[in-house]
Amino acid sequence: MSAPAALPITAVLPDLLAALRGGSSAVLVAPPGAGKTTAVAPALLAEPWCTGEVLLLSPRRLAARAAAERMAQLAGEAVGATFGYATRLDSRRSAATRVTVMTQGIFTARIQADPELAGVSAVLFDEVHERSLEGDVGLAFALDVQGALRPDLRLVAMSATLDGTRFAALMGDAPVIESEGRSHPLTLRYLGRAAERRLEDEVASAIRRALAEEEGGVLAFLPGVAEIERVAERLDRLPEGVELFRLHGNLDPAEQRAAIRPAASRKVVLATSIAETSLTLDGIRVVVDPGLARRPRYDRAAGMTRLVTERASQAAATQRAGRAARQGSGVAYRLWEEAATAGLPRFDPPEIVEADLSSLLLASAIWGVADPRSLAWLDPPPLAAVTEARERLATLGAIDADNRPTPHGHAIAALPMPPRLAHMLIVAGGRGLGRIAAEVAVLLGERGLGGNDPDLEVRRRRWRSERGTKAEGARKLAGRWARLVASGDEAGEGAEGLCIALAFPDRVARRRDASGEQWASVGGRGFRLDPTASLARAEWLAVAETQGSAAGARILSAAPIDLAGIESLFADAIRLVRSVTFDPATGGVQALRERRLGALRLQSGPDSAADPRDVATALLDGVRQHGVARLPWDDRAVQLRDRAGYAGIDSDALLLDRLDEWLPPLLAGKRRLDQVAPGELIEAMRTVIGWDAMRRIDRVAPAAFTSPAGSGHAIDYAAEGGPRVELRVQALFGLAVHPVVGEGQVPLVLSLTSPAGRPIQTTRDLPGFWAGSWAAVAKEMRGRYPRHPWPDDPAGAAATLRTKNADARRGGSR
């Protein structure tokens, strides 16, 4: 079969065929609309070397079906005869099929099952410039097969951009054949975008303008399904003769075909990036592009893949604009300023440098390559991502300590799904949950089935009763997957949560607040949930999908699980943790007994059997953290600390520095710091300070002042203004000089009191007090305390603490 003459690719097909006759690889660069997707594979069938099947790999299921249907139409055949397709949810092939269009994941599974690709003559990698992870893996394996087992296997990399030289070098300096695209005129119009207006309003406005000012159908690119629906709401009253279509991966195949095929009326198609390449949408002459794209980004810190809305690349913008000029002159409305185009990233980053590489690492291990970086890559997988994926696979039991696949790993790889979900299906099958696990795996792989409720139980019930080709195909797929594992008897309520927990054990989460908005997970990450959702009433959730930042990602899908279910799944991983911590509020310890799964506390309560050594350690740490002031110092001990400070010795620092020497013996058998005897603290402090330092303290800061009356009074070295003593004024009678303290002869601050202990004077100059205000003080004191002596000349009187009568009696007894 030959390509229609109108296709530009026809001009270079002879060059491509000649290259493949003389060699085993080639790179074909052909812009959108050249016809490479539907013309190359049929052209190979008549070649002498092409005696087997031709595999055409497509990055998307929709494009795979459309390509097979178009080639079958051109050949005048039904799909599934010479031209067929194979995708995860749908397949049309027969024994007569010579060209099979398949998604890249299907190809990876096939080449792993049959590394020699028996019966396959050529593999065509379409849209390689998109750099999907599965596409890169498939090409690496195919090159490995070609080099070691099948030198006759033809490999063709087909790209829509001028990146062919890199692929040519990767494929052993393969020849590069370039085709010109269609030369229909394309006009670019930069409309800009008001920052204060919603995206949906701007896009809807641009569509209405295009319908009024331009001819032909309109294709608008939106980041996701939610934005498509919101734009559709704003276009509820389109002009007569205009029909609205949606185009995204969650639609039923029949609805997707309706958006692609010719329509009797003028059409408006609201599409995701699924319409950027491969597909030709009949009748489209206008493209509306807001310049945004939603892509999966793997957050390595959180261990989660999240969808991120970001600016589209220059390459993507070019691809989108080209949709308008495939069948004739067209126009592209760009909702940004022309000068901003240069600021867009040139290309989309290769998925291999940003994705979770668990599937790649397991596929490589089964391929017999322990280090996937040794294979041929355009961009090698990052070492950090490989290391992380290896750890995850080891946790799943998919690889051993030598990075070789285990039997469980082989079983995981045999299933056409990510390793986490495959692990879930296998383990759940052994527990009698095979059917439910298969349905959960399909729901997580196919957005939109059963609606968008975050509760997967609700979605699963709705999906089971949904009609339509997509829903039915998904049910059949779940049935096939369930038959691959031992199913047993199906469980009842809560089974979805058990299955999700098997796939994502690090995302088992517990509610943190009464509203159900905040959740804490086994992996230590925090999640958020709409408090109005039915799931918000659950105590425990098994979380499958999240979106947003690692610190507070929003839960997109989850299912309830109970504590008994968690314990049944992870009994071996649950740890009994005893903790003893210091409580600064009480000066004691809090002893807890906890059962923990990762970072999540399952149960906790007081631990009456806490190890006394742990209690002593907690008290010791409390003193170390909060200082020695937390200890029960009595007045004598406090004064010793103050005296040491006055003498220039930091006793607190000495005590903390040697805390492990002197405090543990004092804490033995105690649960609170106030149970330590103050006398023991004084002795410990004297020991830590040392004999020489204590002698210095006694010289510089004596503990007490002895009055002329013979009474001793503790000196307060922490008092404001300097060392201070408080004593009755009569105790100082007969003293004509002011008392001093220490080697520096520092005047004591004297707080003088009445016989009743009430303050009457504070002074640093006792002779001045005697000579000055004493007369007035004495006069007042005689009135208040007439039984006590109040001499006119206190400096010449005898010191006494007794009354006049007592002194007289004492004198008479002599």
Secondary structure, DSSP 8 states (H G I E B T S, - for coil): ----TT-GGGGTHHHHHHHHHH-SEEEEE--TTS-HHHHHHHHHTTSTT--SEEEEEESSHHHHHHHHHHHHHHHT--TTSSEEEE-SS-EE--TT--EEEEEHHHHHHHHHH-TT-TTEEEEEETTGGG--HHHHHHHHHHHHHHHHT-TT-EEEEEESSS-HHHHHHHTTS--EEE-------EEEEE----TTS-HHHHHHHHHHHHHHHS-SEEEEE-SSHHHHHHHHHHTSS--TTEEEEEE-TTS-HHHHHHHHS--SSEEEEEE-GGGSSS---TTEEEEEE-SEEEEEEEETTTTEEEEEEEE--HHHHHHHHHGGGSSS-EEEEESS-GGGGGGS-SS---GGGTS--HHHHHHHHHHT-SSGGGS--SS---HHHHHHHHHHHHHHTSB-TTS-B-HHHHHHHTSSS-HHHHHHHHHHHHTT-HHHHHHHHHHHHSTTTT-S-SBHHHHHHHHHH--SHHHHHHHHHHHHHHHTS---S---TTHHHHHHHHH-GGGEEEE-STTS-EEEETTS-EEE--TTSGGGG-SEEEEEEEES-TTSEEEEEEEE--HHHHHHHHGGG-EEEEEEEEETTTTEEEEEEEEEETTEEEEEEE-TT--HHHHHHHHHHHHHHH-GGGS---HHHHHHHHHHHHTT--HHHHHHHTHHHHHHHHHTT-SBGGGS-HHHHHHHHHHHH-HHHHHHHHHHS-SEEE-TTS-EEE-BTTSTTS-EEEEEGGGGTT--S--EETTTTEE-EEEEE-TTS-EEEEES-HHHHHHTTHHHHHHHHHHH-TTS---S-GGGS---SS-HHHHHHHHHH-
